């Protein structure tokens, strides 16, 4: 008797019998961090998958209600640690909307440059490590080499390579120097060449293409109803980008394209990420050429701005100013209001819902992490695929467990 | 607002074009001051075509912390509602797979409630201390 193949991957009780369960993770090189998948397999075909998360839950949102708006920035950059500065920018973007602070042009430009550097940073890791998981180690090295350059740019500006804690309410920790500008210019000049090599190694690699094309397909309707945003949604034909649709920072001043694809599969998601890197370079190029001069905190800012460190250490007025913005009983007060503000982080819409209650700390600091909604779609994406596709799908939606669990 | 009305209301939002539930969260208003309700459930909706956003809020009070699930309207509400239950103990009726999302299943408390301490000895009560003799 010929073997009977299961045509459709629907799961009723009668078909469940022959299935076996495989625990994928929590410790597995391809999960990158700690997340667990309970897979129901029929031979090598994945019939159902249940993600189990929470291994990295550390109560970040509870801490957000205890720490003040400037202190909490050290926690948010640990959420999506692949692009820490993007989180800081998103957090302070929401805080500034609550406090109704208008940034100075220089601050806006510096933040925009960093936001785009973080997008490249994140996409390089996402594509690079997924290729590594699928068996190609070379492209990964090219990606990490470029990431190193971005680390150095972060270090020059903030003193920290990784968890920079660089933004402050209404401004930045330090102003950037001229040699930082030169570093960014060098990066912009060198990146396209590396990108060509990297892109050739990945996107034209036959093994990579065959392992990602038509795998984990997400339709446009599912992407919208499931709450997918960012590259995942754009790869499914939802041409929505907050940088263009709800311009924040200095994005209005720049000319760039929104990258989208109709494919909806893993390959399309990588394609969108690769294209976005070039658009980011375009934005950084325009921003660094037009970088305005001037202060990084709004003129005449009192308690909502931080004084320059040199002033704090060398003048009594600076020290008083510093004291007024730092001491918990002297700080400015947030209005008794709630606000939702979102930015286009590399992974998708990163929003913060903040409730203010008349103090300088949030009464409620809700993070809307893109990873949660993307990972919730995972069981839909993987149903009917092979076991080896799990790695490709997981890589293509770029799950960051620290952001998932907070 | 009654449960049936809330579901009808959410369906009406979807019918006028709010096809994405961007975020669903809750706020414990216990220490907020100037309000009489205990919990606020917040729906952040988005019309993907026009980019219009809408924030809808509903209020809940103990002892009845049950509201209808939004999963029949937007299936993306699935994990968001489980997280709200995990953190606040608000029950979403009609949810297809209702259990805790982040915390262990045997966890008893709801940590984002304002009456849950930020520090103290109580929060590890679910994890029994195993001595060397018992192991």
Interface residues (C-beta under 8 A of the other chain):
Chain A: X53 X54 X57 X59 X61 X62 X63 X65 X66 X224 X225 X226 X227 X228 X229 X238 X240 X245 X246 X336 X338 X340 X342 X349 X351 X353 X355 X357 X363 X364 X366 X368 X372 X373 X375 X376 X405 X406
Chain B: X19 X20 X21 X22 X23 X25 X27 X28 X31 X32 X33 X34 X42 X44 X48 X51 X53 X55 X74 X75 X76 X78 X79 X80 X83 X87 X100 X101 X102 X103 X104 X111 X112 X116 X118
